[in-house]
């Protein structure tokens, strides 16, 4: 049976939306932020020879640059000021969250620091983002020396400053969208980049079919698979295990109150789109280091010669890359789930408010049962995400194409569908809040009229 909130959400209509002025402001702010982001992907880095870089990019577009270009909405192809996108911020978030689980001072700050502790960890993430962005932009600047109009120290400093500033601006913009707009700002920035490059990817797929490089049957199969992925992702993202929570009856005066029951929903995919994003970011780090070393091969020490053997294995479509990618996705599914849902804390909160799971003793036994259920749900969720994200890699291995396969593949569709569902859910939440406030206001007015 649907809850009261679900029934109210089902009755939402355009009239309710038209009256939610605060939601209108939030949507306009989010739209404006995405427009600013897209405009920034067309502002080139100063000092780069556009024609020379375009030729160099064509030779590398089927490699790791093609993947980064897709997530940045084509900013890498144009070598724009937002070429790094928010990847340094995501990498910094991974490191801070990992340290928050194993480094005692940060672990204490996360668990006992409250809102102040969360803000402090966020500040550490920003500092680390600056460091990672500077390191990655330095590698890019050194690799761009061959296509620079005036290569040298000034060009390197300019490029590092521009790319690092672009990343920090996007990080700030994402935080502003989260606070003043609708949806998660960082996720929406990645979402906008993927959506922006989607039309050109579809055009590339149709053009390859017209040229005979791809058969009409394969075109139909790719489109059918994309539709099936959307349906499957929507189903899995909405799937949840509902645990019955019972509250005991208690006597107040001459009557019994309480005895209500509710549900504790546990999602199959608690981690969301974080695992593939984290896994992709970690696999990009060795490639960035390799590109920085390749820009000056004479200065590379002999003991790093093994990179020449390892890096080809870390390209998309390679078995080693797929194995590491799948393993990292599974790891981050369990890791991030353990961060966002703590069975001990949940069991303690249930015990504090008198709730219990029927047949399960409150306290430690409840925490163990919650961990038991959540672990098995996470196994299913991790297998689902790994399968969805590895589908494009199999396509790259078979077709040798990167752009349209990744744009229409599982990872991109997973991010687009998940972010869309999350944003729509937040819009519904704002509408529900507006309706509840309207009902409360009407009830107060009726109360005043009755007293008169």
N, C-alpha and C positions, 0 to 999 in steps of 0.2 A: 504493500500500500504506500502511496506517495506521501511524503511528509507535507506539512503546511507550506514550507518554503518551496518545495517542488511544485505544489499545486499553484501557488502564487506565481512562480516563474512560468508555468505553462499558460497563465492568463495574461502575460505581458503582451502589450500591443503597441502600435505606433503612437497611440495617444499618450501612453505612459512615457514613452521615449521623448516625445515632443515637449513634455513638461519638465523633464530632468535637465534643468539649465546647467547644473554643475557638471553633469556628464558631458554636455555639449562642449564646455570649456576644456575638459580633459581630452576629449577626442580631437578637438582642434589643436591643442598643444601637442599631442602625439603626432598628428599629421604634419604639423609645422616642423617638428624635430626630424621626422623622416625625410622631409623635403630638403632641410639643411644638410642632412647626411648625404643624400643623393647628389646635391650640388657639389659637395666636397670631393666626391669621387671623380669629378671632371676637372678639378684644379690641379694642374701638373706641378711636379717638383721643379723648382728653378734650376737651370743649368744642364738639363738632360736633353740630348738630341733625340727628338721624338722619332724621326725616321730610323735612325740607327737602333734605337731601343725596340721599335716595332719589329725589325728584322731579327734581332736577338731573341725577342719574346716568342716569335713563331717557332724557333728551333726548340724551345723549352716548354711550349704550351701544353704538350701532352704529358709533361712530368708533374712535379710537385707544384710548379707555378700555376698550372691550370686549376688545381684544387684550391689554392689560396686565392686565385683570381675569382673563382666562383663565390666563395664566402665573402669576399670584399666587394661584390657587385661590379666587377670589372675594373676596380681601382688599380690593380697590379698591371693590367694590360695597358692602362694609360699612365702608369707610374704617378698616381695622384698622391695628394697629401694624406689620404686615408688608406694608403696601400697596406699598412700593417693591420688595419681594422682594430678589433678588440681582442685579437689573439694574445697579445702580451698580458692583458688584464685577466683573461681566462687562465693562462698559464700561472700567473701570480696567485689567482684564487685556488688553483690546485695545490700549489706549494704551501700556502698558508693553511688550508684545510688539512693537509697531510700533517703539517707540523702541529696543528691544533689537536690532533689525535695522539701524537707521540711525544711532543715536547711539553713537559709538566707545567711550566709557567703559563704557556698559551692554553693548555688544556684546562687549567684552573680558571684562566681568564674567560674562556668560552662557557664553562659550566656555571661558574659562580659570579662572574662579573656583571651579569645582567645586560641591560641596554648599554651601559658605559663600556663593558667588556667587548660587546659586539662592535661598537664604534671604534674601539682601539684596534681590533683585528682588521676592520675595514681600512683603517689608516695604514696599517702595515701592508695591506694588499696594494694600496695606492703607491706606497714607496717602492715596493718590489716591482710594480708595473712600470715605473719610470726606469728602473735598472734594466729590466728585460727589454723594454722598448728601445733603450739606447743601445744595448748590445745587438739586437736584431737590426736596427737601423744602421749601425756601423757596418755590419756585414753587408747590407744592401748597398751602402754608399761605396764600399770598397769594390764590390762587384760591378758597380755602375761606372767605374772610372773609364772603362773602354768606350762608353757611349756618352761621356760628358763633354760639353762644349769647352770647358776649361778645367780639366782634372787637376786635383791637388788638394791641399789641406783645407782651403776655404770651401771647396765643393763638398768635402766630407763633413765639415762642421755644419754647413747649411742643410745638407740632406739629413743628418742626424737630428738636428733641431726641428726640422719640418716634420719628419715622420714621427718623432717622439711627441711633438706638440699635437699632431693629428690624433694619435692614439689617446692622449690624455683628454683631448676635447671630446672624443667619442665616449670615453669612460664617464666624463662629467655629464654629457648629454644623456647617456643611458640612465644614470642615476636620477636626473631630472625627470625623465619620462616615467620612471618607476614611482617617483614621489608625487608628481603633479599631473601625470597622464594616465593612460590605461595600459595595463600589461607590464611585463618585465622589460625594461629598456634595453638591456644588453641582448636579450633574446630577439627583440624586435629589430635591432640593428642587423643581426645576422640574418633574420627572416627577410628583411628588405633587400639585402644583398643577393640572396638566393632568388627571390622573386624577380629582381631586376634583370638577372641574366637568363631567366627561364625562357622568354620569347626567342632570344638568339639561339638558345640550345635547341628549341623545337624547330626553328628554321634550319639549323645545321642538320638535324636528323632528317627533315624532309628533303633537303638538298642532296644529302648522301643517297637517299632513296631514289631521287630523280636521276642521279648520275650512275645508278646501278651498283654502287658499292654496298648497299644494304637492300635486301629483297623486300618486297611488299609484305610478305608473310612475317618477316622479322620486325618490320615497322608496326604491324598490327599486334604482334606479340609483346613488344615493348610498351605500347600504349595500354594494352589489356593488363599487363603486369603493373603498370603505374596506377591504374584504377583499382586493381585488386589490393595493392599496397595501401592506398588511401582507405579503403573499406576496412582492411585488416587492422591498420593502425588506429582508426577511430574506435573499432571494437575493443582492442586491447587497452587503449588509453582510458576507456570508460569502464573497463572491467574492474571489479573490486570484490573483496570478501567482506561481508558484513557480519561482525560479531555482535551478538545480542548482549546488551548491557542492562542489568536489572537493578533497580533502586528499591530498597526495602520500605515498607510502610512504617509510619511513625504517628504517634498520637499527639495532636495539638488541641488542647482543651477537651471538648467532648466529641471530637470527630477525628477520624483517621485520614491522614494525608500521605502522599507519596505513592510508592508502589508502581511508578511509571517504568516504562522500558524504552530504550533507545538502541541505536546501532553505532558501533565503532567501525567506520569504513577503512579497510586496508586495500590500497590500490595494488594491482598486479605490477604495474610499473611505477613504483614510488619515486625512482630517481629521475624520471622524465627524460629530457634530451641532454642532460648533463654528461652522461657517460660517453657518447660518441664525440661530443665537443671536446671533452677533456682528453680522450684518447687521441683525437686528431692533433690537438695542440702539442701533446707530448711527443708524438711522432714527427712533428714539424721541427722540434728543437734540434735533433741531430742533423737534419737537412740544412738548417740555418747555419750551424757551426761548420758543416762541410762547405757550404757556399762561401763562407767568410775565409776559410783556409784556401779554397780553390782560387780566390781572387789574387792571391800572391803565392803561387806554388813553390817558389824558390825558398820562401821563409818557413815552409812546413818541415818540421823535424822528421827524420826517417822513422822514428818509432810510431808515427801516425800514418804510415803507409797502409795500414790495415783498413783505413777509412775508404780507400779506393775499392776495396773488395766488398765492404759491408754496405756502402751507400746504394749501389745498384739493387741490392736485395730489399732496400726500404722504399722502393718505388711502388706506386699503385699497381695492383694486379699481380705482384710478385707473391709467391707462397709465404715467404718469411714475413712480409708486410701484413698479409691477411691473418697469419697466425698471431702476430703481436697485436694487431688491431682488435681481433676478437677477444684475446686474453685481457687486454686493457679495458675493453668495454665491460666484460664480465666483472673484473675487479672493481671498476668504478661504480657499477650497479650496486654491489654489496657495500662498498665503502660509503657512497653517498646516501644510501638507504639507512645505514647505521648512524649517519649524522643527523638526518632530518627526522628520524623516528627512533626514540629511545624507549625500549619496552619497560625498563625499570622506572623511568619517570612517569610513563603512562599508567603503569600499575599503581604507583604511589598516589597519583592524582585520583584515580578511581577509588582507591581505599579512603582517601581523605574526604571525598564527597559521598561516601557510602555506596558507591556502585560496585558491582561484581559481575563476573561471568558465571552464568548458571553451571553448577557442577565443578567450578574451579575455585580453590581457596584464594582469598585476597592476599596481596603481597607478593612474595617470592614465586609462588606457584603460578600466579597470574602473569608475572613477567616472563617466566619460562614458557608458558603457553603462547603468549604473544610473540616471543622470539621464535618459537617453533613454527607458528603459522606464517610469520613474516619471512622467515628463511626460505620456506617452500614457495611462497609467492614470488620471492626475488629470483629464485632459480628459473621459474617460468618467464618472468620479466626479462632477465638477463639473456636467456636463450632467444626470446623474441627480438630484442633489440640487436643482438649480435647477428641474427639471421637477416634482419632488415638492412643493417648497415653493410653487411658483407656482399649483398646482392650486386651492388655496383662494381665491386672489386672483381667478381667473377665475370661481369660484363666487360670490364676493361681487359682482363686476361684473355677473353675470347675475341673481342672486337678491336682491341688496341686503341680505342677512342676514349677520351676522358671527359670532355666538356658535357656533351649531351647525356652520357651515361650517368655521370654524377649528378647532373641537374635533375634528371628524371628518375634517379635511383633512390634507394631506400633511405639513406641518410638525409638527403635534402627533403624528401617527402615527409620523413619523420619530424624534422624540425618545423617545416611549414605547417603540418597538421597540428602538431602539439602546441605551437605558439598560437595558432589560430584558435584552438579550443580554449587555451588558457585566457586569451584576450576576450573571447566571447563570454567566458564564465565571469570574468571581472566586470564586463559591461552589464551582465545580468545581475551581478551582486550590487552594483551601483543603482540599478533600477529598483531592485528589491528594497534597498535602503531608502530610496526616495519614496517608494510606495508606503513603507512602514512609517516614515516620518509624516507623510500625508494623512495616514489613518490616525496617528497619535494626535496630530493637530486638529483633525475633525472631532475626535473624541473630547478633546479639551474644550473646543467651542461648544459642543453639545452640553458638556458639563456646566459651563458658564451660563448657557441659556436656561438650563433646568433650575439652577440656583436663583435666577431672576424670577 
